[in-house]
Amino acid sequence: MSKSAYGRGASKKKVMRKSGKPAALHCMVIPADEETLILPTSVMAEVMEFQRPAPIEAAPPWLLGQTEWEGRQVPIFNFSALINGTEPGQPDRRSHVMVLKSLSDSSRMPYIGLLMDDLPKPLTIKEPDLKEVGDDKKSLGVFSRISYEDGEAIIPDIDRLSHLVRHAVFGALPITQLDS
């Protein structure tokens, strides 16, 4: 892999435990509309049932609104609609929201909510089992597209997603797609 699944700037050398085995990434596989996402468990705060969020005035279609969670307003977004520039589908009875730590050091918005089609599933992946497959679309909010033993998935760029959501909620929305 040319980029590390553990974050930008991480060393390319293999991380080995004392046992001599490669480090494992503990994560969740998340069904998100047309995409399958893989996120490390360290960025997840909670999974909750979907409740129709309160709309946000002049929000882009991918930003569904805000919902209350632990006394805070958490913006809910549709990942697939954001990266593909499509209209979001209608959530159904199986839909859930994964509350994620925003990673943007923002006290205004420490959490964001990712709409999921169903409940996430735990997965442990060893680094040698990950293969980067590239992102020809250069989608904003995508850290990497990978293949692993069960198929292909996207590792989202949580930092970039946090910035996009924050700008959509509070105004001054930055660019939403890269020029080819």
Contacts in CASP RR format, 6 or more apart in sequence:
PFRMAT RR
TARGET T0000
AUTHOR 0000-0000-0000
METHOD contacts of the structure
MODEL  1
MSKSAYGRGASKKKVMRKSGKPAALHCMVIPADEETLILPTSVMAEVMEF
QRPAPIEAAPPWLLGQTEWEGRQVPIFNFSALINGTEPGQPDRRSHVMVL
KSLSDSSRMPYIGLLMDDLPKPLTIKEPDLKEVGDDKKSLGVFSRISYED
GEAIIPDIDRLSHLVRHAVFGALPITQLDS
1 127 0 8 1.000
1 130 0 8 1.000
1 131 0 8 1.000
1 132 0 8 1.000
1 144 0 8 1.000
2 132 0 8 1.000
3 132 0 8 1.000
3 143 0 8 1.000
3 144 0 8 1.000
4 10 0 8 1.000
4 11 0 8 1.000
4 12 0 8 1.000
5 25 0 8 1.000
5 127 0 8 1.000
5 130 0 8 1.000
5 144 0 8 1.000
5 146 0 8 1.000
5 155 0 8 1.000
6 15 0 8 1.000
6 25 0 8 1.000
7 143 0 8 1.000
14 22 0 8 1.000
14 127 0 8 1.000
15 22 0 8 1.000
15 23 0 8 1.000
15 127 0 8 1.000
16 22 0 8 1.000
16 23 0 8 1.000
17 23 0 8 1.000
21 126 0 8 1.000
22 126 0 8 1.000
22 127 0 8 1.000
22 128 0 8 1.000
23 126 0 8 1.000
23 127 0 8 1.000
24 124 0 8 1.000
24 125 0 8 1.000
24 126 0 8 1.000
24 127 0 8 1.000
25 40 0 8 1.000
25 124 0 8 1.000
25 125 0 8 1.000
25 126 0 8 1.000
25 127 0 8 1.000
25 130 0 8 1.000
26 40 0 8 1.000
26 41 0 8 1.000
26 122 0 8 1.000
26 123 0 8 1.000
26 124 0 8 1.000
27 38 0 8 1.000
27 39 0 8 1.000
27 40 0 8 1.000
27 41 0 8 1.000
27 122 0 8 1.000
27 123 0 8 1.000
27 124 0 8 1.000
27 125 0 8 1.000
28 38 0 8 1.000
28 39 0 8 1.000
28 41 0 8 1.000
28 44 0 8 1.000
28 98 0 8 1.000
28 120 0 8 1.000
28 121 0 8 1.000
28 122 0 8 1.000
28 123 0 8 1.000
29 36 0 8 1.000
29 37 0 8 1.000
29 38 0 8 1.000
29 120 0 8 1.000
29 121 0 8 1.000
29 122 0 8 1.000
29 123 0 8 1.000
29 150 0 8 1.000
29 153 0 8 1.000
30 36 0 8 1.000
30 37 0 8 1.000
30 38 0 8 1.000
30 39 0 8 1.000
30 98 0 8 1.000
30 114 0 8 1.000
30 116 0 8 1.000
30 120 0 8 1.000
31 116 0 8 1.000
31 117 0 8 1.000
31 118 0 8 1.000
31 120 0 8 1.000
32 78 0 8 1.000
32 79 0 8 1.000
32 80 0 8 1.000
32 114 0 8 1.000
32 115 0 8 1.000
32 116 0 8 1.000
32 117 0 8 1.000
33 78 0 8 1.000
33 79 0 8 1.000
33 80 0 8 1.000
33 81 0 8 1.000
33 88 0 8 1.000
33 89 0 8 1.000
33 115 0 8 1.000
33 117 0 8 1.000
34 80 0 8 1.000
34 84 0 8 1.000
35 79 0 8 1.000
35 80 0 8 1.000
35 83 0 8 1.000
35 153 0 8 1.000
35 154 0 8 1.000
36 151 0 8 1.000
36 152 0 8 1.000
36 153 0 8 1.000
36 154 0 8 1.000
37 79 0 8 1.000
37 114 0 8 1.000
37 153 0 8 1.000
37 154 0 8 1.000
37 155 0 8 1.000
37 156 0 8 1.000
38 123 0 8 1.000
38 125 0 8 1.000
38 146 0 8 1.000
38 148 0 8 1.000
38 153 0 8 1.000
38 154 0 8 1.000
38 155 0 8 1.000
39 98 0 8 1.000
39 100 0 8 1.000
39 155 0 8 1.000
39 156 0 8 1.000
39 158 0 8 1.000
41 122 0 8 1.000
43 100 0 8 1.000
43 101 0 8 1.000
43 103 0 8 1.000
43 158 0 8 1.000
44 98 0 8 1.000
44 99 0 8 1.000
44 100 0 8 1.000
44 101 0 8 1.000
45 99 0 8 1.000
45 100 0 8 1.000
45 101 0 8 1.000
45 111 0 8 1.000
46 69 0 8 1.000
46 98 0 8 1.000
46 99 0 8 1.000
47 96 0 8 1.000
47 97 0 8 1.000
47 98 0 8 1.000
47 99 0 8 1.000
47 116 0 8 1.000
47 119 0 8 1.000
47 120 0 8 1.000
48 69 0 8 1.000
48 96 0 8 1.000
48 97 0 8 1.000
48 99 0 8 1.000
49 96 0 8 1.000
49 97 0 8 1.000
50 91 0 8 1.000
50 95 0 8 1.000
50 96 0 8 1.000
50 97 0 8 1.000
50 115 0 8 1.000
51 67 0 8 1.000
53 64 0 8 1.000
53 65 0 8 1.000
53 66 0 8 1.000
53 67 0 8 1.000
53 75 0 8 1.000
53 76 0 8 1.000
54 65 0 8 1.000
54 66 0 8 1.000
54 67 0 8 1.000
55 65 0 8 1.000
56 63 0 8 1.000
56 65 0 8 1.000
56 66 0 8 1.000
56 75 0 8 1.000
56 168 0 8 1.000
56 169 0 8 1.000
58 171 0 8 1.000
59 65 0 8 1.000
59 168 0 8 1.000
59 169 0 8 1.000
60 82 0 8 1.000
60 168 0 8 1.000
60 173 0 8 1.000
60 176 0 8 1.000
61 78 0 8 1.000
61 81 0 8 1.000
61 87 0 8 1.000
61 88 0 8 1.000
62 77 0 8 1.000
62 78 0 8 1.000
62 79 0 8 1.000
62 81 0 8 1.000
62 82 0 8 1.000
62 85 0 8 1.000
62 88 0 8 1.000
62 168 0 8 1.000
63 75 0 8 1.000
63 76 0 8 1.000
63 77 0 8 1.000
63 165 0 8 1.000
63 168 0 8 1.000
63 169 0 8 1.000
64 76 0 8 1.000
64 77 0 8 1.000
64 78 0 8 1.000
64 88 0 8 1.000
64 115 0 8 1.000
65 75 0 8 1.000
65 76 0 8 1.000
66 73 0 8 1.000
66 74 0 8 1.000
66 75 0 8 1.000
66 76 0 8 1.000
66 169 0 8 1.000
67 73 0 8 1.000
67 74 0 8 1.000
67 76 0 8 1.000
67 97 0 8 1.000
68 74 0 8 1.000
69 99 0 8 1.000
69 111 0 8 1.000
72 110 0 8 1.000
72 111 0 8 1.000
74 97 0 8 1.000
74 99 0 8 1.000
74 111 0 8 1.000
74 112 0 8 1.000
74 113 0 8 1.000
75 109 0 8 1.000
75 112 0 8 1.000
75 113 0 8 1.000
75 165 0 8 1.000
75 168 0 8 1.000
75 169 0 8 1.000
76 97 0 8 1.000
76 112 0 8 1.000
76 113 0 8 1.000
76 114 0 8 1.000
76 115 0 8 1.000
77 112 0 8 1.000
77 113 0 8 1.000
77 114 0 8 1.000
77 115 0 8 1.000
77 161 0 8 1.000
77 165 0 8 1.000
77 168 0 8 1.000
78 88 0 8 1.000
78 89 0 8 1.000
78 115 0 8 1.000
79 114 0 8 1.000
79 115 0 8 1.000
79 156 0 8 1.000
79 161 0 8 1.000
80 86 0 8 1.000
80 88 0 8 1.000
81 87 0 8 1.000
81 88 0 8 1.000
81 89 0 8 1.000
82 140 0 8 1.000
82 141 0 8 1.000
82 161 0 8 1.000
82 164 0 8 1.000
82 176 0 8 1.000
83 137 0 8 1.000
83 139 0 8 1.000
83 140 0 8 1.000
83 141 0 8 1.000
83 142 0 8 1.000
83 154 0 8 1.000
84 139 0 8 1.000
85 176 0 8 1.000
85 177 0 8 1.000
88 115 0 8 1.000
91 115 0 8 1.000
92 117 0 8 1.000
94 117 0 8 1.000
94 118 0 8 1.000
94 119 0 8 1.000
95 115 0 8 1.000
95 116 0 8 1.000
95 117 0 8 1.000
95 118 0 8 1.000
96 115 0 8 1.000
96 116 0 8 1.000
96 118 0 8 1.000
96 119 0 8 1.000
97 113 0 8 1.000
97 114 0 8 1.000
97 115 0 8 1.000
97 116 0 8 1.000
98 113 0 8 1.000
98 114 0 8 1.000
98 116 0 8 1.000
98 120 0 8 1.000
99 111 0 8 1.000
99 112 0 8 1.000
99 113 0 8 1.000
100 111 0 8 1.000
100 112 0 8 1.000
100 113 0 8 1.000
100 114 0 8 1.000
100 158 0 8 1.000
101 110 0 8 1.000
101 111 0 8 1.000
101 158 0 8 1.000
102 109 0 8 1.000
102 110 0 8 1.000
102 111 0 8 1.000
102 112 0 8 1.000
102 158 0 8 1.000
102 162 0 8 1.000
102 165 0 8 1.000
102 166 0 8 1.000
103 158 0 8 1.000
103 159 0 8 1.000
103 162 0 8 1.000
104 159 0 8 1.000
104 162 0 8 1.000
104 163 0 8 1.000
104 166 0 8 1.000
106 162 0 8 1.000
106 166 0 8 1.000
108 166 0 8 1.000
108 170 0 8 1.000
109 162 0 8 1.000
109 165 0 8 1.000
109 166 0 8 1.000
109 169 0 8 1.000
109 170 0 8 1.000
112 161 0 8 1.000
112 162 0 8 1.000
112 165 0 8 1.000
123 148 0 8 1.000
123 150 0 8 1.000
125 148 0 8 1.000
125 149 0 8 1.000
129 148 0 8 1.000
129 149 0 8 1.000
130 146 0 8 1.000
130 147 0 8 1.000
130 148 0 8 1.000
131 146 0 8 1.000
131 147 0 8 1.000
131 148 0 8 1.000
132 144 0 8 1.000
132 145 0 8 1.000
132 146 0 8 1.000
133 145 0 8 1.000
133 146 0 8 1.000
133 147 0 8 1.000
133 152 0 8 1.000
134 144 0 8 1.000
134 145 0 8 1.000
135 142 0 8 1.000
135 144 0 8 1.000
135 145 0 8 1.000
138 178 0 8 1.000
138 180 0 8 1.000
139 177 0 8 1.000
139 178 0 8 1.000
140 157 0 8 1.000
140 160 0 8 1.000
140 164 0 8 1.000
140 175 0 8 1.000
140 176 0 8 1.000
140 177 0 8 1.000
140 178 0 8 1.000
141 156 0 8 1.000
141 157 0 8 1.000
141 160 0 8 1.000
141 161 0 8 1.000
141 164 0 8 1.000
142 154 0 8 1.000
142 155 0 8 1.000
142 156 0 8 1.000
142 157 0 8 1.000
143 154 0 8 1.000
143 155 0 8 1.000
143 156 0 8 1.000
143 157 0 8 1.000
143 160 0 8 1.000
144 154 0 8 1.000
144 155 0 8 1.000
145 152 0 8 1.000
145 153 0 8 1.000
145 154 0 8 1.000
145 155 0 8 1.000
146 152 0 8 1.000
146 153 0 8 1.000
146 154 0 8 1.000
146 155 0 8 1.000
147 153 0 8 1.000
163 174 0 8 1.000
164 173 0 8 1.000
164 174 0 8 1.000
164 176 0 8 1.000
167 173 0 8 1.000
167 174 0 8 1.000
END
